């Protein structure tokens, strides 16, 4: 019987403890605003091609076989050494094919100033991308966290971000 009288009081204490714990929870909030402005850089990628020589044929005799001559320096390309060919049997059918591709020489070193290459290498395989133009590209954040972004020219991007985080512990 005594137990029945204390049961409501014990339940009231349990509720009070749970409420008191929840009231003591730490709440932290963090807000941040950011803007990222990007202007694409100009870029070139060049691949140097080597020299090549090929000859083939039938009913053809070589008195001197052509080929490539080693370059005169480490920056030069190999050169063609011409061969001398003649038809083996006059009047008979023959075929002859000779091809030569002059490789790329390495140009003298170029000094890059202010991030701009004054000349591009004249190699056999070159891919070039134009750089962006900042134009009116701009961004600002005031003391209230309000963002203002102005579009730029070609090859630009602007990203604004506002983040709110709430932590309950």
VMD Tcl script that draws the C-alpha trace (Angstrom):
set ca {
  {0.00 0.00 0.00}
  {2.86 2.37 0.81}
  {4.32 1.45 -2.54}
  {1.22 2.61 -4.37}
  {1.45 6.03 -2.71}
  {5.07 6.58 -3.77}
  {4.65 5.37 -7.36}
  {3.19 8.66 -8.72}
  {5.90 10.61 -6.87}
  {8.64 8.40 -8.36}
  {7.20 8.87 -11.87}
  {7.16 12.62 -11.32}
  {10.85 12.54 -10.37}
  {11.70 10.56 -13.52}
  {9.93 13.15 -15.68}
  {11.68 15.99 -13.91}
  {15.08 14.37 -14.50}
  {14.41 13.89 -18.21}
  {13.23 17.50 -18.57}
  {16.20 18.86 -16.69}
  {18.62 16.91 -18.94}
  {17.03 18.24 -22.13}
  {17.14 21.80 -20.84}
  {20.89 21.54 -20.26}
  {21.72 20.50 -23.88}
  {24.36 22.61 -25.67}
  {23.23 24.20 -28.94}
  {25.87 25.64 -31.23}
  {25.24 27.28 -34.57}
  {27.68 28.40 -37.23}
  {26.98 30.41 -40.37}
  {29.45 31.14 -43.16}
  {29.28 32.83 -46.52}
  {31.85 32.40 -49.27}
  {32.40 33.31 -52.91}
  {34.81 31.63 -55.33}
  {35.80 33.41 -58.56}
  {37.67 31.47 -61.26}
  {39.25 32.53 -64.57}
  {40.49 29.68 -66.79}
  {44.16 29.86 -67.72}
  {45.39 29.57 -71.27}
  {47.07 26.25 -71.96}
  {49.02 24.54 -74.70}
  {50.13 20.96 -74.94}
  {52.70 20.07 -77.57}
  {53.95 16.64 -78.61}
  {57.23 16.43 -80.48}
  {57.14 14.13 -83.50}
  {60.18 12.14 -84.53}
  {61.59 11.70 -88.02}
  {60.63 8.60 -90.00}
  {61.68 7.00 -93.26}
  {60.22 4.03 -95.12}
  {60.93 2.45 -98.49}
  {59.40 -0.57 -100.20}
  {59.11 -1.96 -103.69}
  {59.32 -4.91 -106.03}
  {61.59 -5.29 -109.07}
  {63.72 -2.48 -107.60}
  {67.40 -2.64 -106.69}
  {69.08 -0.27 -104.28}
  {72.63 0.77 -105.01}
  {72.54 2.99 -101.91}
  {69.84 2.50 -99.29}
  {68.34 5.71 -97.92}
  {67.69 6.33 -94.26}
  {67.92 8.74 -91.41}
  {71.10 10.52 -90.40}
  {71.63 11.21 -86.72}
  {70.94 14.80 -85.70}
  {73.84 17.23 -85.40}
  {72.78 18.21 -81.87}
  {70.45 17.08 -79.08}
  {67.86 19.68 -80.11}
  {67.92 18.98 -83.87}
  {65.81 16.45 -85.77}
  {67.22 13.55 -87.76}
  {67.70 14.28 -91.48}
  {67.19 12.22 -94.63}
  {70.05 10.44 -96.28}
  {68.76 9.82 -99.81}
  {69.14 6.42 -101.41}
  {69.75 5.45 -105.04}
  {67.29 2.98 -106.61}
  {66.84 1.50 -110.07}
  {64.45 -0.91 -111.78}
  {65.91 -4.41 -111.64}
  {64.57 -5.75 -114.97}
  {63.78 -3.17 -117.62}
  {60.32 -3.53 -119.11}
  {58.91 -5.64 -116.26}
  {56.29 -4.36 -113.85}
  {57.62 -2.72 -110.72}
  {56.42 -0.86 -107.69}
  {58.28 1.62 -105.53}
  {57.30 3.68 -102.51}
  {59.45 5.96 -100.42}
  {58.29 8.27 -97.62}
  {60.04 10.61 -95.25}
  {58.63 12.74 -92.44}
  {60.89 15.44 -91.02}
  {60.72 15.33 -87.22}
  {60.46 18.30 -84.90}
  {63.55 20.14 -83.76}
  {63.48 21.52 -80.22}
  {63.30 25.32 -80.29}
  {65.61 27.37 -78.10}
  {64.42 27.96 -74.56}
  {61.79 30.66 -74.13}
  {61.57 32.72 -70.98}
  {58.07 32.89 -69.52}
  {57.24 36.20 -67.85}
  {54.05 37.12 -66.01}
  {52.68 33.62 -66.62}
  {52.53 34.18 -70.39}
  {54.57 32.20 -72.92}
  {55.56 34.64 -75.71}
  {55.67 31.90 -78.37}
  {54.33 28.38 -78.64}
  {56.47 25.49 -79.89}
  {55.88 24.59 -83.52}
  {55.70 20.85 -82.95}
  {53.81 18.38 -85.13}
  {50.94 17.97 -82.64}
  {49.80 21.03 -80.66}
  {46.54 21.59 -78.76}
  {45.87 25.11 -77.48}
  {43.05 26.39 -75.27}
  {42.37 30.10 -74.96}
  {42.31 31.58 -71.48}
  {39.31 33.15 -69.82}
  {38.57 36.86 -69.81}
  {37.77 38.23 -66.36}
  {35.86 41.20 -67.77}
  {33.43 42.33 -65.06}
  {33.81 39.18 -62.91}
  {33.41 40.24 -59.29}
  {32.02 39.10 -55.96}
  {31.49 40.66 -52.54}
  {30.01 39.81 -49.14}
  {28.71 42.54 -46.83}
  {28.65 42.47 -43.01}
  {25.11 40.93 -43.05}
  {26.41 37.99 -45.12}
  {24.64 39.13 -48.31}
  {26.44 38.05 -51.48}
  {26.75 40.02 -54.69}
  {28.15 38.27 -57.77}
  {28.75 39.83 -61.20}
  {29.24 37.61 -64.27}
  {32.54 37.76 -66.13}
  {33.60 37.01 -69.68}
  {34.20 33.71 -71.44}
  {36.05 31.03 -69.45}
  {35.02 32.34 -66.03}
  {32.85 31.05 -63.19}
  {31.54 32.44 -59.92}
  {30.09 30.37 -57.08}
  {28.41 31.79 -54.00}
  {27.63 29.68 -50.95}
  {25.84 30.24 -47.64}
  {26.10 27.45 -45.06}
  {24.21 27.15 -41.76}
  {25.12 24.40 -39.30}
  {23.31 23.65 -36.03}
  {24.82 21.25 -33.50}
  {22.86 19.90 -30.52}
  {24.85 18.03 -27.91}
}
mol new
graphics top color blue
foreach p $ca { graphics top sphere $p radius 0.5 }
foreach p [lrange $ca 0 end-1] q [lrange $ca 1 end] { graphics top cylinder $p $q radius 0.2 }
display resetview
